[in-house]
Amino acid sequence: MTGFWRLFLSVIIALYFICLTPSAHSSPILITQITAGDLLELGVDKMRHGNYQQAIENFNQAIELKKDFAVAYSDRALAYLKLQDYHQAIADCTQAINFAPDNFEAYLNRGVALYRQGDYPAAIVDHNRAIALKPDDFRAYYNRGLARAGDGKDFEAIVDFNLALTQIPQISSLLLADIYNDRGLAHFVLQDTQAAMLDFNLAIRLNANDNRAYFNRGCVCGQNGDDFGAVRDFSQVIRLNPSNAQAYVNRGVARYRLGYHLEAMSDLQKASEYFENQGKRVAYEKTLDLLKSLRQQISFATEIALF
C-alpha cells in the first residue's frame, strides 16, 4: 500500500471516529414541555396585539392541558367579548367562576357581556359581585352605571359614575372623557341640561376628538334652543366622521330653524343617502319623510310671501 492510500485511509478512520465518538464536554439535548401557563402567556400576548382568534386558540390549548384553569377561561371570555361573541363570553366567565368563585375579572366580563346583550338586571348583579370583591376598582362602578342607565335607573347611574371618577387613575384622560360622556347622558335623560352641558364640555376638554361628546353637546344645544351651537357641534361631528348620517339630520334641522333652508335640505339629502348605503331602511324612510315635510313647509311659506 502506497503512502498516499495509507494517509487516505487514516483520514477516513479519523473521520469515522469523529462522527461516532461524542465529545467528553458535550451536553445532552433537553426536550422541554410547554405548560398551560406558557400557553396562557402566549394568548395574553396575542390579545395585546389584537389577534383575538389566535389568542383563543392558545387559551384552548391551555385549557386542554389544565381543565380547571379558571384564568384561561376568563381571558378567553375577554377575547370573545372583543369578537362580540357574547354568548360564548358568558359561558366562559361562568366556567371560570365555577372553578374560582372569587375571580373578579370573570364577574366583570360577564357583566359586560350581559349588558351588551341588553340583560341589564343580570349585568347589575354581576357588577355588584365584582364590587364586593374589589371595592376600589373603577371599572365595576362604571360598568354598573352603564347597566343602570340602560335599565332606566339614571339617578343610580350618576352615583356610580361619580364613584368611578373617584377611583379612576387621573392620567387616563380618554377613560375620564368616556365617564363624563355617559354621566352627561344620564343628566340629559333626567332633563338636567345644565349638568349635561358641563359634562360634555369636560369630555371635549379631555379629548378634543371625542366625536360622541360633540354629538351629545349638539343635542343639548338643540334642546336649549341654541341652534348656532348645535350647527357648530354637528359640523364637528361630521368633520370627524363624514358618514355620520344622524349628525347630518340634526344639523339639517338646526339649519332649517335658523332659516338656512337650502343648507338644511342638502344635509337631509346627504343623511338619506348615508342611511340607505348603511342599510338603515327605517331611518332612510323617516329622513325622506322629514325632507318632504320641510320642502312642503318651505313651499307653503313661499306662497304666503307672494301674496
Secondary structure in CASP SS format (residue, H / E / C, confidence):
PFRMAT SS
TARGET T0000
AUTHOR 0000-0000-0000
METHOD secondary structure of the structure
MODEL  1
M C 1.00
T C 1.00
G H 1.00
F H 1.00
W H 1.00
R H 1.00
L H 1.00
F H 1.00
L H 1.00
S H 1.00
V H 1.00
I H 1.00
I H 1.00
A H 1.00
L H 1.00
Y H 1.00
F H 1.00
I H 1.00
C H 1.00
L H 1.00
T C 1.00
P C 1.00
S C 1.00
A C 1.00
H C 1.00
S C 1.00
S C 1.00
P C 1.00
I C 1.00
L C 1.00
I C 1.00
T C 1.00
Q C 1.00
I C 1.00
T C 1.00
A H 1.00
G H 1.00
D H 1.00
L H 1.00
L H 1.00
E H 1.00
L H 1.00
G H 1.00
V H 1.00
D H 1.00
K H 1.00
M H 1.00
R H 1.00
H C 1.00
G C 1.00
N C 1.00
Y H 1.00
Q H 1.00
Q H 1.00
A H 1.00
I H 1.00
E H 1.00
N H 1.00
F H 1.00
N H 1.00
Q H 1.00
A H 1.00
I H 1.00
E H 1.00
L H 1.00
K C 1.00
K C 1.00
D C 1.00
F C 1.00
A H 1.00
V H 1.00
A H 1.00
Y H 1.00
S H 1.00
D H 1.00
R H 1.00
A H 1.00
L H 1.00
A H 1.00
Y H 1.00
L H 1.00
K H 1.00
L C 1.00
Q C 1.00
D C 1.00
Y H 1.00
H H 1.00
Q H 1.00
A H 1.00
I H 1.00
A H 1.00
D H 1.00
C H 1.00
T H 1.00
Q H 1.00
A H 1.00
I H 1.00
N H 1.00
F H 1.00
A C 1.00
P C 1.00
D C 1.00
N C 1.00
F H 1.00
E H 1.00
A H 1.00
Y H 1.00
L H 1.00
N H 1.00
R H 1.00
G H 1.00
V H 1.00
A H 1.00
L H 1.00
Y H 1.00
R H 1.00
Q C 1.00
G C 1.00
D C 1.00
Y H 1.00
P H 1.00
A H 1.00
A H 1.00
I H 1.00
V H 1.00
D H 1.00
H H 1.00
N H 1.00
R H 1.00
A H 1.00
I H 1.00
A H 1.00
L H 1.00
K C 1.00
P C 1.00
D C 1.00
D C 1.00
F H 1.00
R H 1.00
A H 1.00
Y H 1.00
Y H 1.00
N H 1.00
R H 1.00
G H 1.00
L H 1.00
A H 1.00
R H 1.00
A H 1.00
G H 1.00
D C 1.00
G C 1.00
K C 1.00
D H 1.00
F H 1.00
E H 1.00
A H 1.00
I H 1.00
V H 1.00
D H 1.00
F H 1.00
N H 1.00
L H 1.00
A H 1.00
L H 1.00
T H 1.00
Q H 1.00
I C 1.00
P C 1.00
Q C 1.00
I C 1.00
S C 1.00
S H 1.00
L H 1.00
L H 1.00
L H 1.00
A H 1.00
D H 1.00
I H 1.00
Y H 1.00
N H 1.00
D H 1.00
R H 1.00
G H 1.00
L H 1.00
A H 1.00
H H 1.00
F H 1.00
V H 1.00
L C 1.00
Q C 1.00
D C 1.00
T H 1.00
Q H 1.00
A H 1.00
A H 1.00
M H 1.00
L H 1.00
D H 1.00
F H 1.00
N H 1.00
L H 1.00
A H 1.00
I H 1.00
R H 1.00
L H 1.00
N C 1.00
A C 1.00
N C 1.00
D C 1.00
N H 1.00
R H 1.00
A H 1.00
Y H 1.00
F H 1.00
N H 1.00
R H 1.00
G H 1.00
C H 1.00
V H 1.00
C H 1.00
G H 1.00
Q H 1.00
N C 1.00
G C 1.00
D C 1.00
D H 1.00
F H 1.00
G H 1.00
A H 1.00
V H 1.00
R H 1.00
D H 1.00
F H 1.00
S H 1.00
Q H 1.00
V H 1.00
I H 1.00
R H 1.00
L H 1.00
N C 1.00
P C 1.00
S C 1.00
N C 1.00
A H 1.00
Q H 1.00
A H 1.00
Y H 1.00
V H 1.00
N H 1.00
R H 1.00
G H 1.00
V H 1.00
A H 1.00
R H 1.00
Y H 1.00
R H 1.00
L C 1.00
G C 1.00
Y C 1.00
H H 1.00
L H 1.00
E H 1.00
A H 1.00
M H 1.00
S H 1.00
D H 1.00
L H 1.00
Q H 1.00
K H 1.00
A H 1.00
S H 1.00
E H 1.00
Y H 1.00
F H 1.00
E H 1.00
N H 1.00
Q C 1.00
G C 1.00
K C 1.00
R H 1.00
V H 1.00
A H 1.00
Y H 1.00
E H 1.00
K H 1.00
T H 1.00
L H 1.00
D H 1.00
L H 1.00
L H 1.00
K H 1.00
S H 1.00
L H 1.00
R H 1.00
Q H 1.00
Q H 1.00
I H 1.00
S H 1.00
F H 1.00
A H 1.00
T H 1.00
E H 1.00
I H 1.00
A H 1.00
L H 1.00
F C 1.00
END
